[in-house]
Amino acid sequence: MKAIARLASALTLSVATIASSQTTRPRPNQSYTLEDVLTSLRRAADTLGLATSNPAQNRALDSVSAILRTGDATVLSIDALANFITKTHPSFSDVARWSPQAKSAWAEPWFYDALVRLRRLANAAGSGIGPQLVARFGASTADHFIAPMDELETKVLQKAQSLNTEKLRRYEIKFGPESARLNIAEVIVNYLVERPSWSPLAPDENGPSPFELLTSYSTSGLTASHSLDDKVRVHLVAGAHAGLRWYRFNEKLIAGNALQNFISPRYFGAGAFFMGSQDRTLVSPFETGHRTGAFLDWGAARAGFTVGKDWRVVLGIGKQILPYLF
């Protein structure tokens, strides 16, 4: 009788394996779908006899499968599911409403939670359906049942790794050795404004904000003006800058020589420019009769101007002569 029982069990496993491989194998050049994942996991659960060995896990699989089958979500491909799980912000086409198909079901928060629960049921160490199959029947046999779920996990891991790599790249652009050097005032101000989670300058799941407050005082700007003898003379002048700095996260920047870095800088800045009433250095840019204008940073290069009767154009660099000061 035991030999007959073992033979029946082996035949059942063989039939289930063949049926699973025929049902879940995608057509050429086509990915698995969510329906393939649910179907293969149900066959695996039946092969393991979860209805008797672990009724709670069996009911949980039925429950999450019913939820995910709501709203025709089972037509989603593995790639679409992986994108959904790892997505951090809407694409331009999402914002423009260019996708005509209904997405109401999988746009709800519960759909993401159901996917997380399904992944836990399938792959939890030791107790997951996949690990149980491998432990009982071996990896080659288990693969027929869990291949769709394995592909989903692989795609999720690849996309998550890509997102993390991009996040690290953004941190390197903003805080790395080629980023702008901040003075002590900028350090304190930006540290404080980036702390609250609601701040537009705070980091999020995509990495740091591309924006940074800019407040600097420079004593090395160059300008030219007519002297008393009507000759054009170049002067070193002081000036204050207040504005916003923007880092180019969306560009695939490659470090090059000085000319290449100038043509394609890692960051830009713009804002208000203040200059004293006289063309001198080491003076207050807010003294009586001070001049006001605007400035533009192109990487380390800086150009500013003031308006009014004694207008000036001031050229300089955004580098600090004394670290953390000016």
HELIX and SHEET records of a PDB file:
HELIX    1   1 LYS A    2  THR A   24  1                                  23    
HELIX    2   2 LEU A   34  LEU A   48  1                                  15    
HELIX    3   3 LEU A   50  SER A   53  1                                   4    
HELIX    4   4 PRO A   55  LEU A   68  1                                  14    
HELIX    5   5 THR A   70  VAL A   75  5                                   6    
HELIX    6   6 ILE A   78  THR A   86  1                                   9    
HELIX    7   7 PHE A   92  ALA A   96  1                                   5    
HELIX    8   8 PRO A  109  ASN A  123  1                                  15    
HELIX    9   9 ILE A  129  PHE A  137  1                                   9    
HELIX   10  10 ALA A  139  PHE A  175  1                                  37    
HELIX   11  11 ILE A  184  VAL A  193  1                                  10    
HELIX   12  12 ALA A  258  ILE A  263  1                                   6    
SHEET    1   A 6 PHE A 211  HIS A 226  0                                        
SHEET    2   A 6 VAL A 232  TYR A 247 -1                                        
SHEET    3   A 6 TYR A 267  MET A 275 -1                                        
SHEET    4   A 6 ARG A 291  TRP A 298 -1                                        
SHEET    5   A 6 ALA A 301  THR A 306 -1                                        
SHEET    6   A 6 VAL A 313  ILE A 317 -1                                        
END                                                                             
